[in-house]
Amino acid sequence: MSITLKLLTSQQAINAPYSYSEYNTMLYGVAVGMGRDPFNERELDYVYERRGTLRAMPSQAITVARHNLIFEIGMKVEKMLHVEQKLSLHRPLPPAADLLADHRVLSVADKGPERGVMIETESQVRLADGTPLFDINNLYYARGDGGMGSFGSRQRQSSSMPQRQPDFVGVTQTEPNQALLYRLTGDRNVIHGDPVIARQMGFPSPILHGSCTLALACRQVLIAVCDYDNTRMKTLNTGFTNVIYPGERLETDIWIDGDIVSFRTRAPERGVVVLDHGNCQLNPS
């Protein structure tokens, strides 16, 4: 079935309820590498509820109010790419909360019948009492669904990367089972767990979630710049440029310019950039 512009842009969810617990927060922390050294006191605060000090990583916001806004209306999901993600935090993510969210299609940029369409979605999330918590913008490239027309105006991510050597390079050794573990945080797309389906999609093995790769970069920024203080991070934005295979080593280049941090993540053994034009704005220390 051909997807029409009217059908796509009519997709929305208002006051959608969500909740997550301290268990979800600790699972997320473990899934993205916190606590690998169980004697690291700073990382324990992200995976262990001791003394009431449990913290939520800023990137966990991506997982706590997911909605299949455009994925169940007949689009060719197997040909869809996640291109960009922008997260704006109005306050630090609590370790557990009840939430309400509004989801909508923000813009559609049609490239033509043979070239696909760019789709931007927006999620505005608040605590159950109405207190704004965070906003997320996602940009998708639906390669198999062009020719429907355009709508709205895309909110472009305008970040230029520094031209000097990075101020810090954080190294992350991903685990062979990292995608299987990260699936338990909510994104259970089979391409991240099933080798047969991954090969059918053209990959030699299951691939790591882009949002997990972003979380690994977020962890490196927390370590290198924020001294593990999750209240410092105000925004977290990136472009997804290549896939990661669980078990690969990643290097995250970080540039610090006052309260603006730029980052880029590479898979050096394959010589590819997997996150690019990453940036986050920090609250003053």
C-alpha positions in Angstrom: 0.0 0.0 0.0 1.3 3.4 -0.9 1.6 5.8 2.1 0.1 9.2 1.5 1.3 12.4 3.0 -2.0 12.9 4.7 -1.8 9.5 6.5 1.8 10.1 7.5 1.4 13.6 8.9 -1.8 12.7 10.8 0.1 10.3 13.0 0.2 11.6 16.6 -0.2 10.5 20.1 -1.3 12.9 22.9 -0.9 12.3 26.6 0.6 8.9 26.0 1.4 7.4 29.5 4.7 5.8 30.4 6.5 4.8 33.5 10.0 3.4 34.4 11.5 2.2 37.6 14.9 2.2 39.3 15.2 -1.4 37.9 15.0 0.1 34.3 17.6 2.7 35.2 20.1 0.2 36.6 19.5 -2.1 33.6 20.1 0.7 31.2 23.3 1.7 33.0 24.7 -1.8 32.8 23.6 -2.1 29.1 25.7 0.9 28.1 28.8 0.1 30.1 28.4 1.6 33.5 29.7 -0.6 36.3 32.1 -2.7 34.2 34.6 -2.0 37.0 32.5 -2.7 40.1 35.0 -0.9 42.3 34.5 2.4 40.4 32.5 4.4 43.0 31.4 7.0 40.4 29.9 4.4 38.1 28.2 2.5 40.8 25.8 5.4 41.2 24.4 4.5 37.8 23.9 0.8 38.4 23.4 0.4 42.2 20.6 2.0 44.4 22.8 2.3 47.4 22.3 5.2 49.9 19.7 6.8 47.6 22.3 8.0 45.2 21.1 6.3 42.0 21.5 8.4 38.9 20.1 8.1 35.4 22.3 8.7 32.4 20.9 11.6 30.2 20.8 9.4 27.2 18.3 7.1 29.0 15.6 9.6 28.0 15.7 8.1 24.5 14.3 4.8 25.9 11.7 5.8 28.5 8.9 7.1 26.2 9.3 5.3 22.9 6.4 5.3 20.4 6.0 3.5 17.1 4.6 6.6 15.6 5.4 5.9 11.9 6.5 2.3 12.0 3.1 0.6 11.9 1.3 2.3 9.0 2.7 0.3 6.2 6.0 2.0 5.4 8.9 0.0 4.2 10.6 -0.1 7.6 13.3 -2.5 6.4 14.6 0.3 4.1 14.4 3.1 6.8 17.5 4.6 8.3 17.8 6.6 11.5 19.8 9.7 10.5 19.8 12.1 13.4 18.7 12.4 17.0 18.4 15.5 19.1 17.7 15.4 22.9 17.0 18.5 25.0 16.7 18.0 28.7 14.7 20.5 30.7 15.9 18.9 34.0 17.9 15.8 34.9 16.2 12.5 34.3 15.0 11.1 37.6 15.9 7.4 38.4 12.2 6.5 38.3 9.1 8.4 37.1 5.6 8.4 35.7 5.4 10.3 32.4 3.1 11.8 29.8 4.2 12.4 26.2 3.0 14.0 23.0 4.4 12.6 19.7 3.9 14.0 16.2 5.4 14.2 12.7 7.1 17.5 12.5 8.2 17.7 8.9 8.4 15.6 5.7 10.9 16.3 2.9 10.1 14.3 -0.2 13.1 13.5 -2.5 11.0 11.8 -5.2 9.6 8.4 -6.0 13.0 6.7 -6.5 14.9 8.6 -3.8 12.8 8.3 -0.7 11.6 10.8 1.9 13.1 12.4 5.1 10.7 12.3 8.1 11.3 14.3 11.3 9.3 13.4 14.4 9.1 15.2 17.7 8.3 13.9 21.2 7.6 16.2 24.1 7.8 14.5 27.4 6.8 15.7 30.9 6.4 14.3 34.4 2.9 13.1 35.3 2.3 16.4 37.2 2.9 18.4 33.9 6.5 19.4 34.6 8.5 19.5 31.3 11.2 16.8 31.3 12.7 16.5 27.8 12.1 16.8 24.1 13.4 14.4 21.4 13.6 15.0 17.6 14.4 12.1 15.3 15.2 12.3 11.6 14.5 9.2 9.5 15.4 8.5 5.9 12.6 6.3 4.4 14.4 5.1 1.3 11.5 3.1 0.0 8.6 5.6 0.4 9.3 8.7 -1.7 6.9 10.5 -4.0 4.3 11.5 -1.4 5.0 15.2 -1.2 6.5 17.5 1.5 5.2 19.0 4.8 6.6 21.5 7.3 10.2 22.7 7.7 12.9 20.6 9.1 14.7 21.9 12.2 18.2 21.4 11.0 21.1 20.5 13.3 23.7 23.2 12.8 26.9 22.1 14.4 30.4 22.4 12.9 33.2 20.2 14.1 36.4 21.8 15.5 39.3 21.7 13.2 41.9 21.0 15.9 43.1 17.8 17.5 40.6 16.5 20.1 41.0 17.4 23.7 40.2 13.9 24.8 39.8 10.5 23.2 37.7 8.0 25.1 38.0 4.3 24.2 35.1 1.9 24.5 35.4 -1.9 24.0 31.9 -3.0 23.1 30.9 -6.5 24.3 29.9 -9.3 21.8 26.5 -9.5 23.5 26.0 -5.7 23.9 23.1 -5.5 21.4 21.3 -8.4 23.1 21.7 -6.7 26.4 20.6 -3.3 25.1 17.5 -4.8 23.5 16.2 -5.3 27.1 15.9 -1.6 27.5 13.0 -1.5 25.0 14.2 -1.6 21.3 13.8 -5.2 20.3 14.2 -4.8 16.6 15.3 -8.3 15.3 18.2 -6.9 13.3 20.0 -6.4 16.6 19.6 -10.0 17.7 19.0 -12.4 14.9 22.0 -13.3 12.7 19.9 -14.8 9.9 17.8 -11.6 9.5 20.9 -9.4 9.8 22.4 -11.3 6.8 19.2 -11.0 4.9 19.5 -7.2 5.4 23.0 -7.2 4.0 25.0 -7.2 7.3 27.4 -10.0 8.2 26.1 -10.1 11.8 23.6 -8.3 14.0 24.3 -4.6 14.4 24.4 -2.4 17.5 21.6 0.0 18.1 22.4 3.6 17.1 21.0 4.8 20.3 23.3 2.5 22.2 26.3 3.9 20.3 25.1 7.4 21.3 24.8 6.3 24.9 28.4 5.0 24.8 29.5 8.4 23.6 27.4 10.1 26.3 29.2 8.0 28.9 32.6 9.2 27.6 31.5 12.8 27.8 30.2 12.2 31.3 33.6 10.8 32.3 35.9 13.2 30.4 34.0 16.5 30.9 31.3 16.2 33.6 33.1 14.1 36.2 30.1 11.7 36.1 27.7 14.5 37.0 24.5 13.8 35.0 23.0 17.2 35.9 25.6 18.9 33.7 24.2 17.7 30.4 21.5 19.9 28.8 21.4 18.7 25.2 22.8 15.6 23.4 22.7 15.6 19.5 24.3 13.5 16.9 24.1 12.2 13.3 24.3 8.4 12.7 26.7 7.7 9.8 27.6 4.0 10.0 26.8 0.8 11.8 28.6 -0.8 14.7 29.1 -4.5 15.2 29.0 -5.7 18.8 32.5 -6.5 20.0 34.2 -3.7 18.1 36.4 -1.1 19.7 35.2 2.5 19.5 37.1 5.7 19.9 35.2 8.9 20.8 37.0 12.2 20.0 35.9 15.0 22.3 36.4 18.7 22.0 35.6 21.0 24.9 34.8 24.7 24.3 33.5 26.1 27.5 30.0 24.7 28.0 29.8 23.3 24.4 31.2 19.8 23.8 31.6 18.3 20.4 32.2 14.7 19.7 32.7 12.1 17.0 32.8 8.3 17.4 34.9 6.1 15.2 35.4 2.3 14.6 39.2 2.6 14.0 39.7 -1.0 12.9 37.3 -0.4 10.0 38.3 3.2 9.5 34.7 4.5 9.6 33.0 7.3 11.5 29.8 6.0 13.2 28.6 9.2 15.0 29.4 12.6 13.5 28.6 16.2 14.3 27.8 15.2 17.8 27.4 18.0 20.3 26.0 18.7 23.7 25.5 21.9 25.7 26.3 21.7 29.4 24.9 23.5 32.4 27.5 25.5 34.2 29.4 23.4 36.8 
